[in-house]
Amino acid sequence: MARARGATAREPREPEVSRGTLRVEEECLELDVTSPREINILRRWLGRVNGPAYSQPYLVEGPPGRFRLYVGEAAERVRTRHGIL
């Protein structure tokens, strides 16, 4: 792929160290994140993951900073509980 004139290569960014936790539950993956950057990224995912064209997976936030990702029958149950068909 051709590069634009004057384009420079970027230095790879160092990954940020996350202080959040990931729990594997029976029905979902639960993420507790503390970084505002990570919270914003997951909130942007909400609209993409939970779009009307996709019934699963289903991503939920609550309380703030705690996200749960549901798949399969669990996703259907939670979507129905939230009034989403």
C-alpha positions in Angstrom: 0.0 0.0 0.0 1.4 3.4 -1.0 2.1 6.0 1.7 1.1 9.6 1.3 4.0 12.0 0.7 5.4 13.3 4.0 3.8 10.6 6.1 6.0 9.3 8.9 5.9 6.0 10.7 4.4 6.2 14.2 6.2 4.8 17.2 4.2 1.9 18.6 2.3 3.0 21.7 3.1 1.4 25.0 0.0 -0.4 26.3 -1.7 1.3 29.3 -1.7 -0.8 32.4 -5.3 -1.4 33.4 -6.3 -1.7 37.0 -9.7 -3.2 36.2 -10.9 -6.7 36.7 -12.4 -9.4 34.5 -14.7 -12.0 36.1 -16.1 -15.0 34.2 -19.6 -15.6 35.5 -22.0 -18.4 34.5 -24.0 -16.1 32.1 -21.6 -13.3 31.3 -18.1 -11.8 31.3 -18.0 -8.9 33.8 -15.5 -6.1 33.3 -14.8 -3.5 36.0 -12.7 -0.8 34.5 -11.3 2.3 36.2 -9.7 4.1 33.3 -11.8 6.9 31.8 -10.3 5.9 28.4 -11.4 2.2 28.8 -14.9 3.3 30.0 -15.3 5.5 26.9 -14.2 2.8 24.6 -16.7 0.3 26.1 -19.5 2.9 26.0 -18.8 3.3 22.3 -19.0 -0.4 21.9 -22.5 -0.4 23.4 -23.9 1.1 20.3 -22.0 -1.2 17.9 -22.6 -4.5 19.8 -26.2 -3.8 20.7 -27.3 -2.7 17.2 -30.7 -3.8 16.0 -29.2 -6.1 13.4 -27.5 -8.3 16.1 -29.3 -10.1 18.8 -26.1 -11.2 20.5 -23.8 -10.6 22.0 -25.4 -8.1 24.4 -23.3 -5.5 26.3 -24.7 -3.8 29.3 -23.2 -1.1 31.6 -24.3 -0.7 35.2 -23.3 0.6 37.7 -21.0 3.1 35.9 -17.7 1.5 35.0 -19.0 -2.1 35.2 -19.8 -3.8 32.0 -21.3 -7.2 31.3 -21.1 -9.1 28.0 -23.8 -11.7 27.5 -24.0 -14.3 24.7 -26.4 -17.0 23.6 -29.5 -17.7 25.6 -28.3 -15.4 28.4 -28.1 -12.5 25.9 -31.7 -13.2 24.8 -32.9 -13.3 28.4 -31.2 -10.0 29.3 -32.4 -8.3 26.1 -36.0 -9.4 26.9 -35.6 -8.2 30.5 -34.6 -4.8 29.2 -37.6 -4.7 26.8 -35.5 -5.3 23.7 -36.8 -7.9 21.3 
